[in-house]
């Protein structure tokens, strides 16, 4: 299985500083156990899995995992994923929106200098 991913340092403009985060793209077909195994292997505080949006109002649906369990919501993974999606899809300075676990949703802008890809 080949998956595209990025590792970000959130809340910093310096590589290897800030809060680390893995963002795994285009993983709509992954099951819960596989996502948990990947998060455990990444061994960062959080790993986000980006899935297709189930509502056209959103850019994506995300699921957040620690090495040991899934989280319903977390701050730096949400911000970091917004930055990653905006940069991946539209360049440096755009906004994105997505649905987190269950009914939570977020709309975030991706300002430069707020997250740094490694």
C-alpha positions as CSV (number, residue, x, y, z in Angstrom):
1,X,0.0,0.0,0.0
2,X,1.4,3.4,-1.0
3,X,0.1,6.5,0.7
4,X,1.0,10.1,0.2
5,X,1.8,11.9,3.5
6,X,3.5,15.0,4.9
7,X,5.0,15.7,8.3
8,X,4.4,19.1,9.6
9,X,5.7,21.2,12.5
10,X,2.6,23.2,13.6
11,X,2.7,26.6,15.4
12,X,6.2,27.4,14.1
13,X,8.0,28.6,11.0
14,X,11.1,26.5,11.8
15,X,11.6,22.9,10.8
16,X,11.9,20.4,13.7
17,X,10.3,22.8,16.1
18,X,6.7,23.3,17.2
19,X,4.2,20.4,17.4
20,X,4.9,17.5,15.0
21,X,2.0,16.0,13.0
22,X,1.7,13.5,10.2
23,X,-1.0,14.1,7.6
24,X,-1.9,11.0,5.5
25,X,-3.7,12.0,2.3
26,X,-6.4,10.2,0.2
27,X,-7.0,7.4,2.6
28,X,-10.8,6.9,2.3
29,X,-10.5,3.1,2.0
30,X,-8.5,2.5,5.1
31,X,-10.1,0.7,8.0
32,X,-9.9,1.7,11.7
33,X,-7.3,-1.0,12.5
34,X,-5.0,0.0,9.6
35,X,-5.2,3.7,10.5
36,X,-4.3,2.8,14.1
37,X,-1.4,0.7,13.0
38,X,-0.1,3.5,10.8
39,X,-0.4,6.1,13.6
40,X,1.5,3.7,15.9
41,X,4.2,3.3,13.3
42,X,4.5,7.1,12.7
43,X,4.9,7.4,16.5
44,X,4.0,11.1,16.6
45,X,1.6,12.6,19.1
46,X,-1.1,12.7,16.4
47,X,-1.5,11.4,12.9
48,X,-4.4,12.7,10.7
49,X,-6.1,10.7,8.0
50,X,-7.7,12.7,5.3
51,X,-10.8,11.1,3.8
52,X,-13.3,12.3,1.1
53,X,-15.8,14.8,2.4
54,X,-19.3,13.3,2.9
55,X,-20.8,16.8,2.5
56,X,-20.1,19.1,-0.4
57,X,-19.7,22.0,2.0
58,X,-16.4,20.6,3.2
59,X,-13.1,20.0,1.6
60,X,-12.5,16.7,3.5
61,X,-13.3,14.5,6.5
62,X,-10.5,13.9,8.9
63,X,-9.8,11.3,11.6
64,X,-7.1,11.9,14.3
65,X,-5.2,9.1,15.9
66,X,-2.5,9.0,18.5
67,X,-0.2,5.9,18.7
68,X,-2.8,4.4,21.0
69,X,-6.3,5.6,20.1
70,X,-8.5,7.8,18.0
71,X,-9.4,11.3,19.2
72,X,-12.7,13.1,18.5
73,X,-10.8,16.4,18.1
74,X,-7.4,18.0,18.8
75,X,-6.1,21.5,18.2
76,X,-2.8,21.3,16.5
77,X,-3.8,18.4,14.2
78,X,-6.8,20.4,13.0
79,X,-4.8,23.5,12.3
80,X,-1.9,21.5,10.7
81,X,-4.3,19.6,8.5
82,X,-6.0,22.8,7.3
83,X,-2.6,24.2,6.4
84,X,-1.6,20.9,4.6
85,X,-4.8,20.7,2.6
86,X,-4.7,24.4,1.6
87,X,-1.1,24.2,0.5
88,X,-1.6,20.9,-1.3
89,X,-4.7,21.9,-3.1
90,X,-4.4,25.7,-3.7
91,X,-1.0,27.0,-2.9
92,X,0.2,29.0,0.2
93,X,-2.6,31.4,1.1
94,X,-6.0,29.8,1.0
95,X,-8.7,28.5,3.4
96,X,-10.1,25.0,3.7
97,X,-13.0,23.4,5.6
98,X,-13.6,19.9,6.8
99,X,-15.6,17.7,9.1
100,X,-13.9,16.1,12.0
101,X,-15.2,13.2,14.0
102,X,-19.0,12.9,14.2
103,X,-20.6,16.4,13.9
104,X,-17.7,18.7,14.6
105,X,-16.6,20.9,11.7
106,X,-13.8,23.4,11.2
107,X,-13.0,26.2,8.7
108,X,-9.4,27.3,8.8
109,X,-7.1,29.7,6.9
110,X,-3.6,28.6,6.1
111,X,-1.4,31.7,6.7
112,X,2.3,31.3,5.8
113,X,4.6,30.9,8.8
114,X,2.0,29.0,10.9
115,X,3.1,25.5,9.9
116,X,6.2,24.2,8.4
117,X,6.5,21.1,6.3
118,X,9.6,19.1,7.1
